[in-house]
Amino acid sequence: MSIQTVPTRPFPGQRPGTSGLRKKVAVFQQPHYLENFVQAVFDTLPGHEGQTLVLGGDGRFHNRVAVRTILRMAAANGFARVLVGRGGLLSTPAVSAVIRGRGAFGGLILSASHNPGGPEGDFGIKYNAANGGPAPEKLTEAIYARSTEIAEYRIEDAGADIDFDTLGTRTLGGMTVEVIDPVADYAELMQQLFDFDAMRAWFAAGHRMRFDAMSAVSGPYARAILEGRLGAPAGTVINGEPLEDFGGHHPDPNPAHAAELMAAMSGPGAPDFGAASDGDADRNMILGRDFVVTPSDSLAVLAEHATQVPGYRAGLAGIARSMPTSRAADKVAAALGIPCHETPTGWKFFGNLLDAGQATLCGEESYGTGSNHVREKDGLWAVLFWLNLLATTGRSVEDLVRAHWARFGRHYYSRHDWEGIPSERADALMAELRASLPALAGRDCGDGLRIASADDFAYTDPVDGSVSTRQGVRLLFVDGSRIVFRLSGTGTEGATLRVYLERFDADPARHDQPVQQALGALICIADEVAGIRRHSGMEGPTVVT
């Protein structure tokens, strides 16, 4: 094997965010940019020589170029084997499943998740550890530190291009490259968890479903499982071919971006069940006929009925939710007599809880739900969980959610995204808000809303004792309502302020209010307290979900 050692200089800003390093494609296309970051990852992984690496991505623009580069660098850095998805494709939950199922050292995922793709869009890369989960903060900070001082990287001087479009084993230098079916391992895992016979019977009885893969990587998985193994009619999966630009659409499964699915699920002739997933297949949206399920409610309903699903028949050890996610799951956990852990945003914070057996189901308000079967959120898994419940209970999506509200009360919930705020303005907003916290407790905001406490959320991991601070500003009201402010770590331009709004109502007679109306007072309080319009210069949020 011929190895090149290439001199380089550090690039600024290669600190991984909530889920890896995400930048515009043009940034990653700069000479040495990807190579620097990959070398920084390899340099911070002691003991990787002779090990197995998993590699794949969501198929967005620049995916294939990056796969070729990383294969050559893995060979030059001493990996013995790389398992790469055919065509360079592997969904994020599938990477986690392959790492765990095949005992790999770790994996590199090429994705910017729900961010737009194409030459003008975004690209991303993150490292997942041996447990299948995203690298913990200690490791991502070490990677960043290495990226600030890197002076060279190693890459195999390949003569011929490596074939990763054909299943089978080949060599690159002294390293084995095994091209695997991207769907097979994942599909087998799903069959172990869910009642495929019941779901097949549901489709055979004439029930209909619409799954929007949003021209992203979940398409091959959904077609193989829903239309293949479960017998759903051809055409159940729409936008099922992964495209480098996601068909020009925003691959984010929410009502604002899944307009085609929303329209299909409207009216008396609509399918019984609708669902969508995002760019790398780790998020999900759940719909009934003319009925949208919030991610927070979805987590709570799945937890409430988990024992009806084979993989969770023994019950749940606990539930974990991100801090901004509504408290609906807390009510279920209390009824079940199990803990509900509140963590910072970012799936990596669930990993220790899952590994320690302290949680079984996890969820984030940003359309992410998962369990201990992998160490990532998993879009298609959540869809199959709902499908399993529909098949075994004989109830509709709306029936299940309304029954949950009747028993536990309704948590009216919404997220307002203020995107593209100049970073200095966003930072000033948060600094001013944090400075005002001591004076906010006890304030009467009208409409029966009095602030009980105001803080900047900090988290101490109950497993390893690690502490994460400044994870979002919370206004907690006497009646249980909440407003949460935090800057997102998933964007690539400017800053995104996310404002989370939650108001609880136990009275079933008030469970049919329009969501934004029910939250109207909180929306006004959020802008008044934080001065959002004043700081951002914007008249309203960019996206409301």
HELIX and SHEET records of a PDB file:
HELIX    1   1 VAL A   25  PHE A   28  1                                   4    
HELIX    2   2 TYR A   33  ASP A   43  1                                  11    
HELIX    3   3 ASN A   63  ALA A   76  1                                  14    
HELIX    4   4 THR A   92  ARG A  102  1                                  11    
HELIX    5   5 GLU A  137  SER A  147  1                                  11    
HELIX    6   6 ALA A  184  LEU A  193  1                                  10    
HELIX    7   7 PHE A  196  ALA A  204  1                                   9    
HELIX    8   8 SER A  218  ALA A  222  1                                   5    
HELIX    9   9 ARG A  223  ARG A  229  3                                   7    
HELIX   10  10 PHE A  246  GLY A  248  5                                   3    
HELIX   11  11 ALA A  259  ALA A  264  1                                   6    
HELIX   12  12 PRO A  295  GLU A  304  1                                  10    
HELIX   13  13 ALA A  306  GLN A  308  5                                   3    
HELIX   14  14 PRO A  310  TYR A  312  5                                   3    
HELIX   15  15 ALA A  328  LEU A  336  1                                   9    
HELIX   16  16 LYS A  348  ASP A  355  1                                   8    
HELIX   17  17 GLY A  379  THR A  393  1                                  15    
HELIX   18  18 VAL A  397  PHE A  408  1                                  12    
HELIX   19  19 SER A  423  LEU A  440  1                                  18    
HELIX   20  20 PRO A  508  ARG A  510  5                                   3    
HELIX   21  21 VAL A  515  ALA A  518  1                                   4    
HELIX   22  22 GLY A  520  ALA A  530  1                                  11    
HELIX   23  23 ILE A  532  SER A  536  1                                   5    
SHEET    1   A 2 ILE A   3  PRO A   7  0                                        
SHEET    2   A 2 GLU A 152  GLU A 156 -1                                        
SHEET    1   B 7 LEU A  21  LYS A  24  0                                        
SHEET    2   B 7 ASP A 122  ASN A 128 -1                                        
SHEET    3   B 7 GLY A 106  LEU A 110 -1                                        
SHEET    4   B 7 THR A  52  GLY A  57  1                                        
SHEET    5   B 7 ARG A  81  LEU A  89  1                                        
SHEET    6   B 7 MET A 175  ILE A 180  1                                        
SHEET    7   B 7 GLY A 168  LEU A 172 -1                                        
SHEET    1   C 5 VAL A 237  ILE A 238  0                                        
SHEET    2   C 5 MET A 209  ASP A 212  1                                        
SHEET    3   C 5 PHE A 273  SER A 277  1                                        
SHEET    4   C 5 ASN A 284  GLY A 288 -1                                        
SHEET    5   C 5 PHE A 291  VAL A 293 -1                                        
SHEET    1   D 4 CYS A 340  THR A 343  0                                        
SHEET    2   D 4 ILE A 319  SER A 322  1                                        
SHEET    3   D 4 LEU A 361  GLU A 364  1                                        
SHEET    4   D 4 GLY A 368  SER A 371 -1                                        
SHEET    1   E 6 ILE A 451  ASP A 456  0                                        
SHEET    2   E 6 VAL A 473  PHE A 477 -1                                        
SHEET    3   E 6 ARG A 482  LEU A 487 -1                                        
SHEET    4   E 6 ALA A 495  ASP A 505 -1                                        
SHEET    5   E 6 ARG A 410  ILE A 421 -1                                        
SHEET    6   E 6 VAL A 543  VAL A 544 -1                                        
SHEET    1   F 2 TYR A 459  THR A 460  0                                        
SHEET    2   F 2 VAL A 467  SER A 468 -1                                        
END                                                                             
